[in-house]
Amino acid sequence: MLEDTYGHSPIKKMFELADVYGVGYDEERAAKKPIRLGIIGAGGVALSKHIPAIMRLKTIWEPVELVAVSRRDERAGKKIESMYGCRWCADYGQMIEKETLDGVLVLGPDDLHAEHSIACMERGIAVLVEKPITRSLVQSRKMCEVAEERNVPLMTVSNKRCSPPYRRAKQFVENGPVSNPAMFCGKFNLGYDYVDLFEAGTIHLFDLTRFFMGDVNTVNAIGVNKYHRNRWPYPIDNAMVQFEFTSGAVGTVYTSATAVSLKPWERVEVYANKAWLSVEDQYELVLYDSEQGPAKSWKPVIPNTLIFDEEFGGFMGLIENFLQVIRGEEKPIVTGWDGHRAYELNVASHLSLARKARVELPLDPEAADAECRQWLRAEG
Ligand SMILES: NC(=O)c1ccc[n+]([C@@H]2O[C@H](COP(=O)([O-])OP(=O)(O)OC[C@H]3O[C@@H](n4cnc5c(N)ncnc54)[C@H](O)[C@@H]3O)[C@@H](O)[C@H]2O)c1
């Protein structure tokens, strides 16, 4: 596992070994079992986040090979082939049939995630699928069931869980002083008008809610369509969601599609007994654990050449964990069922808005999907 350095090179490499970028030969890492990866849907997030993270892992001696990628556009496919020395295949089915792959990153459009993931798992290939896991609870349950039946790893992308501020915050919740939290508060701003407020954006916050607080018993949402800011019809542009957790704790997430995106857009707060913490914009972690003592805070040193976006964004840690899960060496940081449960908070929020009432979890996937779709059609 990557050392918890808040995103810069490991101290020993930097100071003792004079290896400031952490790229010197790493005997232990290089000795791991080689893993062969493929990508289905090599578009924006693949090119900007996942492939750079794989390349940085290779740079620090991780034995991983990007063997093949699939996307339908030939010009872009050929470019990826020449840039990364992998094979491009227009048809993902042919790619997973012809190539010998240990794992596939499923990074295509949301409504194809289930088809692509199941096709891989049925061939015994491990899957890391982007968020949201898919666009229906029936499908996400099916994906998790196929993974269990075939005994194949299924993980959902939750890069934020591996991003240094959230990773360290989680340690304070697990090991103290912010133990056994009583309350969670998260906010998410979305200035883009072309993605659905809950499903495409706030889903990150729904996953973080469960990451810090565990399972949710009830969901209660209120919302308004004040400025009709979504490019296509969508029933709300601002909403607040309240949670009651299985642990007895309470929490809230508030989310806005009418704010701006290029200003602070995300905050998480976790409150415990005489201690609380906040993570501002996936950047600064502040721990308040004493009435009189100072607050403790951590920030990355941005102009420092030793900060790697691939690591700070969390993609590198997540993919490293995926490789270790394939090798049978680590447990997944985020499972398929975690993706299903995060999506369930999205559906439950819609249902609570539709019914103007509190919703109990777990949801019945068939009934919840149908009611949610009907509300989105009627109100959107
Ligand atoms: N974790 C994050 O922070 C984050 C950020 C952005 C996007 N995402 C998610 O990543 C996924 C992809 O988003 P994007 O912005 O990269 O979209 P994109 O449209 O840029 O890329 C998707 C790619 O999939 C390809 N594709 C479509 N159908 C295909 C098929 N049948 N076979 C092979 N390739 C196919 C398209 O040609 C396209 O290149 C979405 O699920 C999105 O929600 C996550």
The ligand as an SDF file (V2000), in Angstrom:
LIG
                    3D

 44 48  0  0  0  0  0  0  0  0999 V2000
  -14.4210    9.1750  -10.4050 N   0  0  0  0  0  0  0  0  0  0  0  0
  -14.6010   10.3700  -10.9340 C   0  0  0  0  0  0  0  0  0  0  0  0
  -14.2880   11.3900  -10.3320 O   0  0  0  0  0  0  0  0  0  0  0  0
  -15.1760   10.4770  -12.3210 C   0  0  0  0  0  0  0  0  0  0  0  0
  -14.9090   11.6050  -13.1180 C   0  0  0  0  0  0  0  0  0  0  0  0
  -15.4540   11.6530  -14.4110 C   0  0  0  0  0  0  0  0  0  0  0  0
  -16.2240   10.5960  -14.8950 C   0  0  0  0  0  0  0  0  0  0  0  0
  -16.4820    9.5230  -14.0910 N   0  0  0  0  0  0  0  0  0  0  0  0
  -17.2760    8.3840  -14.5960 C   0  0  0  0  0  0  0  0  0  0  0  0
  -16.4710    7.7270  -15.5650 O   0  0  0  0  0  0  0  0  0  0  0  0
  -17.2750    7.2040  -16.6190 C   0  0  0  0  0  0  0  0  0  0  0  0
  -16.7910    7.7610  -17.9590 C   0  0  0  0  0  0  0  0  0  0  0  0
  -16.8660    9.1720  -17.9390 O   0  0  0  0  0  0  0  0  0  0  0  0
  -16.0270   10.0440  -18.9900 P   0  0  0  0  0  0  0  0  0  0  0  0
  -16.1500   11.4490  -18.5230 O   0  0  0  0  0  0  0  0  0  0  0  0
  -14.6710    9.4520  -19.1820 O   0  0  0  0  0  0  0  0  0  0  0  0
  -16.9090    9.8380  -20.3010 O   0  0  0  0  0  0  0  0  0  0  0  0
  -16.4070    9.8650  -21.8360 P   0  0  0  0  0  0  0  0  0  0  0  0
  -17.6360    9.9770  -22.6480 O   0  0  0  0  0  0  0  0  0  0  0  0
  -15.3110   10.8620  -22.0130 O   0  0  0  0  0  0  0  0  0  0  0  0
  -15.7400    8.4170  -22.0320 O   0  0  0  0  0  0  0  0  0  0  0  0
  -16.5000    7.2400  -22.1780 C   0  0  0  0  0  0  0  0  0  0  0  0
  -15.8740    6.4440  -23.3140 C   0  0  0  0  0  0  0  0  0  0  0  0
  -16.5600    5.2110  -23.4340 O   0  0  0  0  0  0  0  0  0  0  0  0
  -16.5710    4.8730  -24.8040 C   0  0  0  0  0  0  0  0  0  0  0  0
  -17.5910    3.8560  -25.0600 N   0  0  0  0  0  0  0  0  0  0  0  0
  -18.9270    4.0240  -25.1380 C   0  0  0  0  0  0  0  0  0  0  0  0
  -19.5190    2.8460  -25.4180 N   0  0  0  0  0  0  0  0  0  0  0  0
  -18.5390    1.9330  -25.5180 C   0  0  0  0  0  0  0  0  0  0  0  0
  -18.5110    0.5450  -25.8130 C   0  0  0  0  0  0  0  0  0  0  0  0
  -19.6330   -0.1530  -26.0310 N   0  0  0  0  0  0  0  0  0  0  0  0
  -17.3150   -0.0820  -25.8490 N   0  0  0  0  0  0  0  0  0  0  0  0
  -16.1840    0.6040  -25.6010 C   0  0  0  0  0  0  0  0  0  0  0  0
  -16.1390    1.9150  -25.3300 N   0  0  0  0  0  0  0  0  0  0  0  0
  -17.3050    2.5630  -25.2870 C   0  0  0  0  0  0  0  0  0  0  0  0
  -16.8360    6.1890  -25.4970 C   0  0  0  0  0  0  0  0  0  0  0  0
  -16.4030    6.1250  -26.8490 O   0  0  0  0  0  0  0  0  0  0  0  0
  -15.9820    7.1440  -24.6710 C   0  0  0  0  0  0  0  0  0  0  0  0
  -14.6910    7.2530  -25.2190 O   0  0  0  0  0  0  0  0  0  0  0  0
  -18.7130    7.5850  -16.2630 C   0  0  0  0  0  0  0  0  0  0  0  0
  -19.2940    6.4930  -15.6030 O   0  0  0  0  0  0  0  0  0  0  0  0
  -18.5610    8.7540  -15.3090 C   0  0  0  0  0  0  0  0  0  0  0  0
  -19.6360    8.8660  -14.4090 O   0  0  0  0  0  0  0  0  0  0  0  0
  -15.9580    9.4650  -12.8330 C   0  0  0  0  0  0  0  0  0  0  0  0
  1  2  1  0
  2  3  2  0
  2  4  1  0
  4  5  1  0
  4 44  2  0
  5  6  2  0
  6  7  1  0
  7  8  2  0
  8  9  1  0
  8 44  1  0
  9 10  1  0
  9 42  1  0
 10 11  1  0
 11 12  1  0
 11 40  1  0
 12 13  1  0
 13 14  1  0
 14 15  2  0
 14 16  1  0
 14 17  1  0
 17 18  1  0
 18 19  2  0
 18 20  1  0
 18 21  1  0
 21 22  1  0
 22 23  1  0
 23 24  1  0
 23 38  1  0
 24 25  1  0
 25 26  1  0
 25 36  1  0
 26 27  1  0
 26 35  1  0
 27 28  2  0
 28 29  1  0
 29 30  1  0
 29 35  2  0
 30 31  1  0
 30 32  2  0
 32 33  1  0
 33 34  2  0
 34 35  1  0
 36 37  1  0
 36 38  1  0
 38 39  1  0
 40 41  1  0
 40 42  1  0
 42 43  1  0
M  CHG  2   8   1  16  -1
M  END
$$$$
